[in-house]
Amino acid sequence: MSHALKKQTLEAFDISNDIKVIHNFIDLNRFSRQNKEHFKQAIAPNGERIFIHVSNFRKVKRVDDVIKMFALVEKEISATLLMIGDGPDRYKMEALCREMGLCDKIRFLGKQEAVEELLAISDIFVMPSENESFGLAALEAMACQVPVISSNVGGIPEVNIDGVTGYISSVGDIEAMAKNALSILKSEEELTKFRKAALTQAERFSIDYILPQYEDYYAEIIRTTVYA
């Protein structure tokens, strides 16, 4: 749940009752930056920067923007892109990679159960969606200390703080996304700064902090219903 989704709901439906916003939570025990240096060496043996995208490969995710943005970045630095997930647009994206001559730089890994292990070796998470109710995948990346390059729609700005945990841009602005990604990667010091801020933000959505909010609200509903 996000404030953006609350706003959309109130605009779309005739609702008179109050809607309480309680954000999604994340398990920081699962999503954390583990030492996977041996794994990173296998993916990026020459020290390439690792970009990652996780989605269900639907049109709304604008997966082609991920590839086009990456192509701009790859002209400037040595990089690899991991594409995680599956869906109706996957075959189109694989075709796009072939058309752009990027097959040796982009790996389609399909659905992964242990996505946190891939996030743990990544440098930049890319989410250029044209609509997101919250942006949980971005939050999972941030918990693994991965800065986020995203669009500015829906609930994403409630998760990704522009200029702090990553950058947000208008939908479809792949040039800005590429420029922002490169600015994060310009030095290890800059990347480290964004990594730390990403984790700090993710900690605000810890299950230990959010879950009691759900419990308190359920208790309030029960109490007001019983004594109404």
C-alpha positions as CSV (number, residue, x, y, z in Angstrom):
1,M,0.0,0.0,0.0
2,S,1.2,3.5,-0.8
3,H,-0.2,7.1,-0.5
4,A,-0.2,7.1,-4.3
5,L,-2.5,4.0,-4.4
6,K,-4.8,5.6,-1.8
7,K,-5.1,8.7,-4.0
8,Q,-5.9,6.6,-7.1
9,T,-8.5,4.6,-5.1
10,L,-10.3,7.7,-3.9
11,E,-10.3,9.1,-7.4
12,A,-11.6,5.9,-9.0
13,F,-14.3,4.8,-6.4
14,D,-17.0,6.5,-4.4
15,I,-15.5,5.8,-0.9
16,S,-16.5,7.7,2.1
17,N,-14.6,5.8,4.8
18,D,-11.0,6.7,5.6
19,I,-8.3,4.7,4.1
20,K,-5.3,4.1,6.3
21,V,-1.9,3.8,4.5
22,I,0.4,1.1,5.9
23,H,3.3,0.4,3.7
24,N,4.5,-3.0,2.5
25,F,7.3,-4.5,4.6
26,I,10.5,-6.3,3.9
27,D,12.4,-9.1,5.6
28,L,15.9,-7.8,6.2
29,N,17.1,-11.2,7.3
30,R,16.5,-12.4,3.8
31,F,17.3,-9.3,1.8
32,S,20.8,-8.2,2.8
33,R,24.1,-7.7,1.1
34,Q,25.9,-11.0,1.6
35,N,29.5,-11.6,0.5
36,K,29.1,-13.3,-2.8
37,E,32.4,-12.3,-4.3
38,H,33.0,-15.7,-6.0
39,F,29.6,-15.5,-7.6
40,K,30.3,-11.9,-8.7
41,Q,33.5,-13.0,-10.3
42,A,31.6,-15.6,-12.4
43,I,29.1,-13.0,-13.6
44,A,31.6,-10.1,-14.1
45,P,35.1,-11.6,-14.4
46,N,36.6,-8.3,-15.6
47,G,35.1,-6.1,-12.9
48,E,32.1,-5.0,-15.0
49,R,29.4,-3.0,-13.2
50,I,26.3,-5.2,-12.7
51,F,22.9,-3.8,-13.6
52,I,19.8,-5.8,-12.6
53,H,16.1,-5.7,-13.5
54,V,13.4,-7.8,-11.9
55,S,9.9,-8.0,-13.2
56,N,7.1,-10.0,-14.8
57,F,8.0,-8.7,-18.3
58,R,4.7,-7.0,-19.0
59,K,4.3,-3.9,-21.1
60,V,3.7,-1.7,-18.0
61,K,7.2,-2.5,-16.8
62,R,8.8,-0.9,-19.9
63,V,11.5,-3.6,-20.1
64,D,12.7,-2.2,-23.4
65,D,13.7,1.0,-21.6
66,V,15.9,-1.1,-19.4
67,I,17.8,-2.4,-22.4
68,K,17.9,0.9,-24.2
69,M,19.2,2.7,-21.1
70,F,21.8,0.0,-20.5
71,A,23.0,0.4,-24.1
72,L,23.7,4.1,-23.4
73,V,25.6,3.2,-20.2
74,E,27.6,0.4,-21.8
75,K,29.0,2.9,-24.3
76,E,30.7,4.7,-21.4
77,I,31.7,1.8,-19.0
78,S,32.1,-1.9,-19.0
79,A,28.8,-3.4,-17.7
80,T,26.6,-6.5,-17.6
81,L,22.8,-6.5,-17.3
82,L,20.9,-9.3,-15.5
83,M,17.3,-9.7,-16.5
84,I,15.4,-11.6,-13.8
85,G,11.8,-12.9,-14.3
86,D,9.6,-14.0,-17.1
87,G,6.4,-12.9,-18.9
88,P,4.7,-12.1,-22.2
89,D,7.3,-9.6,-23.4
90,R,10.4,-11.7,-22.7
91,Y,10.8,-13.0,-26.2
92,K,10.5,-9.5,-27.6
93,M,13.3,-8.3,-25.2
94,E,15.5,-11.1,-26.3
95,A,14.9,-10.1,-29.9
96,L,15.7,-6.5,-29.0
97,C,19.0,-7.6,-27.5
98,R,20.0,-9.4,-30.7
99,E,19.0,-6.4,-32.8
100,M,21.1,-4.1,-30.7
101,G,24.1,-6.5,-30.6
102,L,24.1,-6.8,-26.8
103,C,23.7,-10.5,-26.4
104,D,27.1,-10.8,-24.8
105,K,26.3,-8.1,-22.3
106,I,22.8,-9.1,-21.2
107,R,21.8,-12.3,-19.5
108,F,18.2,-13.5,-19.2
109,L,18.0,-15.7,-16.1
110,G,14.3,-16.3,-15.9
111,K,12.5,-16.7,-12.6
112,Q,14.8,-17.0,-9.6
113,E,13.8,-18.2,-6.1
114,A,16.9,-16.7,-4.5
115,V,16.8,-13.3,-6.1
116,E,18.5,-11.8,-3.1
117,E,21.7,-13.6,-4.1
118,L,21.7,-11.8,-7.5
119,L,20.8,-8.5,-5.8
120,A,23.8,-9.0,-3.5
121,I,26.3,-8.8,-6.3
122,S,24.6,-5.9,-8.2
123,D,25.5,-2.3,-8.5
124,I,22.4,-0.7,-9.9
125,F,18.7,-1.7,-9.9
126,V,16.6,-0.5,-12.8
127,M,12.8,0.1,-12.6
128,P,11.4,2.3,-15.4
129,S,7.8,1.2,-15.0
130,E,4.9,3.4,-16.3
131,N,2.9,2.4,-13.2
132,E,3.8,0.9,-9.8
133,S,1.5,0.8,-6.8
134,F,4.4,0.6,-4.4
135,G,7.7,-0.7,-5.8
136,L,8.5,-3.6,-3.5
137,A,11.2,-5.0,-5.9
138,A,13.1,-1.7,-5.6
139,L,12.9,-1.9,-1.8
140,E,14.3,-5.4,-1.9
141,A,17.2,-4.1,-3.9
142,M,17.8,-1.2,-1.6
143,A,17.9,-3.7,1.4
144,C,20.7,-5.4,-0.5
145,Q,22.4,-1.9,-0.7
146,V,21.7,-1.5,-4.4
147,P,20.9,2.1,-5.6
148,V,17.8,2.4,-7.7
149,I,17.3,4.1,-11.1
150,S,13.5,4.4,-11.6
151,S,10.6,6.3,-13.0
152,N,8.7,8.7,-10.9
153,V,5.2,7.1,-11.0
154,G,2.9,5.7,-8.4
155,G,4.4,4.7,-5.1
156,I,8.0,4.6,-6.3
157,P,8.9,8.1,-5.0
158,E,7.8,6.9,-1.5
159,V,10.5,4.3,-1.7
160,N,13.3,5.7,-3.9
161,I,14.5,9.1,-2.7
162,D,15.8,11.1,-5.6
163,G,19.5,12.0,-5.2
164,V,19.8,9.9,-2.0
165,T,19.0,6.2,-2.6
166,G,19.1,6.5,-6.4
167,Y,17.4,8.7,-8.9
168,I,13.9,9.1,-10.4
169,S,13.1,10.3,-13.9
170,S,10.1,10.8,-16.1
171,V,8.7,7.7,-17.7
172,G,10.6,6.9,-20.9
173,D,13.5,9.3,-20.3
174,I,16.3,6.7,-20.8
175,E,18.9,9.4,-21.4
176,A,18.4,10.8,-17.9
177,M,18.3,7.3,-16.4
178,A,21.6,6.5,-18.1
179,K,23.2,9.8,-17.0
180,N,22.0,9.2,-13.4
181,A,23.3,5.7,-13.3
182,L,26.7,6.8,-14.5
183,S,26.8,9.5,-11.9
184,I,26.4,7.0,-9.1
185,L,29.1,4.8,-10.6
186,K,31.6,7.6,-11.2
187,S,33.6,6.6,-8.1
188,E,33.6,3.9,-5.4
189,E,33.0,6.7,-2.8
190,E,29.8,7.9,-4.6
191,L,28.5,4.3,-5.0
192,T,29.2,3.6,-1.3
193,K,27.3,6.7,-0.3
194,F,24.2,5.6,-2.3
195,R,24.5,2.0,-1.0
196,K,24.5,3.2,2.7
197,A,21.5,5.5,2.0
198,A,19.6,2.8,0.3
199,L,20.0,0.4,3.2
200,T,19.0,3.2,5.7
201,Q,15.8,3.8,3.7
202,A,15.0,0.0,3.5
203,E,15.3,-0.3,7.2
204,R,12.3,2.0,7.6
205,F,10.2,-0.7,6.0
206,S,11.5,-3.6,8.1
207,I,8.9,-6.2,9.0
208,D,9.7,-5.5,12.7
209,Y,8.6,-1.9,12.3
210,I,5.7,-2.3,9.8
211,L,4.0,-5.5,11.1
212,P,3.0,-3.9,14.4
213,Q,1.2,-1.2,12.5
214,Y,-1.0,-3.8,10.9
215,E,-1.6,-5.5,14.2
216,D,-2.5,-2.2,15.9
217,Y,-4.9,-1.3,13.1
218,Y,-6.6,-4.7,13.1
219,A,-7.1,-4.3,16.9
220,E,-8.5,-0.9,16.4
221,I,-11.0,-2.1,13.8
222,I,-12.1,-5.0,16.1
223,R,-12.5,-2.7,19.0
224,T,-14.5,-0.1,17.2
225,T,-16.7,-2.8,15.6
226,V,-17.4,-4.6,18.8
227,Y,-18.3,-1.4,20.7
228,A,-20.1,0.4,17.8
